[in-house]
Structure formats: structure tokens, C-alpha cells
């Protein structure tokens, strides 16, 4: 199944081809249509199976051209290294679009990151601590982002849980879509899972809980 079968814009498919991607991985086959349709979901798969592309490609497709104003997408990452990787992926997949991305993480000054926010970034990739810095100083507004993917790992769960509580107080659950992507550790390294999220409004709907998928492949360089 080639990537153009997902209904992605030609500019995004061109970027995928430029990166040398061939067939989508199982996690991408399951997750891309879900994100394209605006569904909340939880996805779990081993590192190296293409999780970043699984949410970045449909997000870029849904955004369309650049729009001035507050960010429309928030991506939370547990470490600045992962945040930098995801930011790079968004820039590469969106290189033939007009979309703008801002990377927010600690360990550096606020100046350049604040400047990127003031230039109307469509996508913000952030670590939790630095995100809170900008929210507290009111340099960043997140009234109605279109989607809020998060990546989780064993070390990130407590802090991300606290951030979720802040999100619920400051963001409209009815207008935002959420996705949680986490890497799997342990002996079941050949499996992956995608399921609809049961959080927020979905708790009040009778929806199928999703399905597990077999993922026997490890694709080097796709995270």
C-alpha cells in the first residue's frame, strides 16, 4: 500500500518520497486514517516502527496552508532530544508546504523560541517544562489547537499526567483532538496496538475499543 493511497496531498507524498520511505508500516496503516478522520486515539509500538510519521503526516494534511494566529497543533515530548527529532520530522515532511513549526525545550534561552512563537507557528513541538514557561508568561495561547499528540514512555507518565490536568482546564475538549503515542518495552517487541481514546468526550460514547496489530518489522530510522 503506497502512501498516496491515504489521500495525502501531493506535497506531503513528495516529501515522503524524498525521505526514501517505501511502504507504510503497520502502525502507520492503522493510525494515519484515524488521525485524518479526526478521531482521538492511543497508539503503542516499538521504537523504530514509524510512530512519528504515523501522526505527523495526517496532521500536516489536515492543517492545509499556513494560517496566521495561535498554534493549531501542540505536540508534547518527554525530553528535548525527542522534541528535536519530532520537530525535524515535521519540517522534513512539511518542506513543500507553507506550514511553520516552533520547537520549545529547556537548556537554552527563551529568546529565539519566543520569536518563533510570535511568527505564527502552525505547529508547536514542546517539552512540558518549557511549554509551561511560555504559558505562564502568556507568550503562548492554546485556545483551540486542532490536535494534541503526545509521546509517552516509562519516565514521562507522571509529568505528562499532570500536564493533562492543566490541558483539561485550559483547552476545549470538544474542539481539540488528542492522540497518545508511546513506545513499548519488553519482550513483546513485535507487536503494536492502536485504539480509540476513551478520554474526554469519548467516555460518553459507545465506540469500539480498537484492535491489536502484528508488527513484525523494524524500520531503521523511523521513529
N, C-alpha and C positions, 0 to 999 in steps of 0.2 A: 504494500500500500504506500504509494508516494505521498509526500507532504501536501501536494496540491489537491489531493482528494479531500482534505479537510475544509476546503473552501477559503483558504487563506489568501490575502491579497498577493498579487504577483510580486510586489516589492519585498514582502516578507519571505515568500518562497525563494526569491532570488538570493536573499541573504543566507537562507538555509543552504542553498546550493553552493554559495561562495565558501561557507564553512566546511563543505565537504560531507555534509550529512546525506545518508542514503535513505534507507527505510526507517520509519519511526520505530521506537522501542515500544514494548507493551505498555509501560506506564504512560507514554505519550499517546498511544492509541486510545487508552481509557480516559485520560484526563483532558486532552485538548478539546474534544467535543463538549465535555461537561462545562469547561470554563467558557467556551464560545457561546453556549446557550445561557450563561448567566447563573448557573447553579452553584450553590455552596458545596464544597467537598473536602474530604480528608484523603490524602494520598500518602502511601508509605512504600518505600522501595530502597534497595541497596544503593550506596554511593556508586556513581558511575553508570546509572541507568537512564540518565537524561531527564531528571526531575525539573531542572531549571528551564529547559526548553518546553517542558510539558505545561508550564504556566506562562512563560514569557511570550511564546508565540501567539496563543489566543488572546492574551492581554493586549499586545501590540495591535492585533487585528481589530479588536473591539474599540480601541481608542480612536482609530482613524487619524486624521491630521492633527497637528499641534493646535492647542487652544490656550489663549491667554487666561490667567486666573490661577486659583489654587491648584495643587496637585490633584490628579484624578486617580492615581494608583499609589498605594503605600505597600512596600514590601519590607517586612521585618526580618532581620537576620540576627542570630545569636552572637556572632563575632564579626569584627571588622574585616577579617580575611574573607569570610563568606560573603559579606556585603559587597566587597570589592569585586569578587568573582561574578556575583549576580549583576551588579552594575555593568560590568564589562559585557556580559552576555546580552543584556538589554540593548546596549549600544551597538553591538555587532549585529544582532537580529533586526534592529531598527535603523541600520545605517542607510537604507534607501528610503527612509521616511523623514518627516519633519519633526518627529517627536523629540522631546528633550528629557534628559534624565539627570537627577541630582543624587549624589552619594553622600550620606551623612554618617560619620562614625567618629569615635573618640581618638585620642592620641595626636591630634592635630588641632590647629586653631579653628575658630568658628568663621573667620572672615570669608574665605573662599566658598565655604559651604553656604553661608548666608547669601552671598552674591548669587550662587546658583539658584537658590530658592526665589530670590527677587526677580529672576529672569523667567519666571513662569514655567517651571519644570512640570511636565505631564506626569512623570514617574519619580517617586522618591524611594530610594533603597536606603534603609537605615538600620543601625543598631538601636536597641531600646533606650540606652542611656542618652545617646546624642539626640535621639528623637525627642525625649522629654526635655532636654535642654532648650530646644527650639520652641517646643510647645509652651514651656514656662515663660520664655521671654516674648512669646506671641509673634515670633518671626514666621511661624508656620500655622496655617489654618487647614483643618481637615474636616470640613463640614460634611461633604458628601463624596468621598472617594468612590470610584467605580468598583474597585476590588481591593482586597487586603490579603495578599498571600503571605504566609509565614512559613519559615523553615524551622523545624524543631529538632533537637537532639537531646540526649540524656542530661546534658549540662544546662540546657536552656529552659527546661519546662517551668521551674518555679518563677523565674523572672518574666517569662512570656505570659504566664498565667496572671501575674499582677498587672501586666500591660493590658491584657484583655479586659480586665475590670475597668481600667481607665478608658479603653476604647468604647465600652458599652455606655459609659456616661457621656462621652463627648461626640460620638458619631451616631448617625441614624442607621439603625439596623435594618430598616425597611428599604433603604435605598442603596445600601452597600452590599456587595457580595464578598464572601470570605472563603479562603482556601488555606488549608494547612498541609504543608509538605514536610515529611520527616524522613530521615534516613534510618535504616534498620540495621541493628547489630545482632550478632549471634550466629547460630548455625543455620538458620533458615534463610541463607543469603540468596537463594534462587527465587524467592517469592516476592511479590509486591501486592499491594492492595489499594483499591480506590473505592471510596464510598461517599454517598452524600452526607453532608454535615447535618448533625442533629441539633445544632446550636441555633440560638436566635429564633427567628420566625419558624424555622423548620421543625422545632419541637412541637409545634401545634398542627403539623400536617402529617397525614398518613402517607409516608413515602417509603419506597423500597430502600433497604439498608445498604444496597450495593453488592458487589461481588469481589471475590479474591481472584487474582490472575496469576498465572505462572509466568515468571520472567527468567528464563534460563540464561539470558545473555548479559554480559557485562560489556558496556561500550566505553572504551577508554576515552577520557577527555570530556565526557558528557555528564555534567552534574546537575 
